[in-house]
Amino acid sequence: MIALNDLARHHAPLRAALDAAIARVQDRGHYILGPEVEAFEREFAAYCGAASCIAVANGTDALELALRALDIRAGDDVATVANAGGYATTAIGAVGATPVYIDVDDATLLIDPASLARRITTRTRAVVVTHLYGRLADVGAIARIANERGIALVEDCAQAHGAQRDGEKAGTFGAIGCFSFYPTKNLGALGDAGALVTGDPELASKLTELRTYGWRGKYRVAIEGGMNSRMDELQAAVLRVKLPHVDRWNARRREIAGDYARTIANPAIALPPIGGAADVSHLYVVRATPRDELRAHLAAAGVATDIHYPVPDHRQPAWTRDPAHPALERTERACAEILTLPCYPELTDPEIAAVAAACNSWRPATRS
């Protein structure tokens, strides 16, 4: 079976360096918010081209902390998409705000700026823009809309480490950029971890306080809304080993996406657009109807797949608040058609060819 991802293969060349980093933390005996976290924050801020980085426990906490730092609360609306796994919706709900779902562009599956402009109201206080599958959204157009309407722009960069446009990297276009370092990400830890980046020193200070109970000095709560969300020293040490390799890994991901684009020639399978430096190919997501039939065909051919993500947020049972919610036709159509193929840096050329051949051999059943 060709795996969707293979973290053992990914980590094998780094094993000695990872072991040394973990041993360094063990020998030091400092496990929370210590020198490894401080060093990673400096290094990741420099990598992103941001003034500050605040390391936290995971990417969803990063989104929640960003909204809390921007004073988003009950009674506020936050615009976002419904096809990105529910992480922004979870964070919006955690601060008591209401998600307002924006339809996506049919080609990129990213937030559609024209739809955003139509849906913003006087209650809208922020927009969370997800750079889904590793592809930068049209963040320039979105930033203009946000600035004109006086709303904050938060970037969900969980799948877009290193994506850039005109030399500016994901996470630096808005007020705050939020990252996940879940193990499968382009930059992944050996467990959960996350971070925020910002160019605003006041926001950086507030985020630093919010991640540790709202403390300004130990045991002295200065601001409301604080939480326990701190990156472990072990995860920071691991991420420091891996950070220098991210651009090389991203380049290989782009190569794989390019190989698929050249070799998958089945007219029944729609391929994603090629994005250049603005796309770090975190996931290679195709579209097909019937999707489940293609998935079964690939499984029989020894190719693992997944669906990112099958149920849009506004159709999730726990979040179906407003039956009159406007239809998100492009979002719902995409969720019914998308399928993720293997795409990770260690995927070999013969494996890529085998995936493409399996895709090309699929013939959808005749439908009346």
Buried (B, 14 or more C-beta within 10 A) or exposed (E): EBBBBBBEBBBEEBEEBBEEBBEBBEEEEEEEBBBBBBBBBEBBBEBBBBBBBBBBBBBBBBBBBBBBBBEBBEEBBBBBBBBBBBBBBBBBBBBEBBBBBBBBBEEBBBBBBEBBBEBBEEEBBBBBBBBBBBBBBBBBBBBEBBEEBEBBBBBBBBBBBBBBBEEBBBBBBBBBBBBBBBBBBBBBBBBBBBBBBBBBEEBBBBBBBBBBBBBBEEEEEEBEBBBEBBBBBBBBBBBBBBBEBBEEBBBBBBBBBEBBBEBBEBEBBBBBEEBEBBBBBBBBBBBBBBBEBBBEBBEEBEBBBBBBBBBBBBBEEEBEEEEEEBEBEBBBBBBBBBBBBBBBBBBEEEBBEBBBEBBBEBEBEEEE
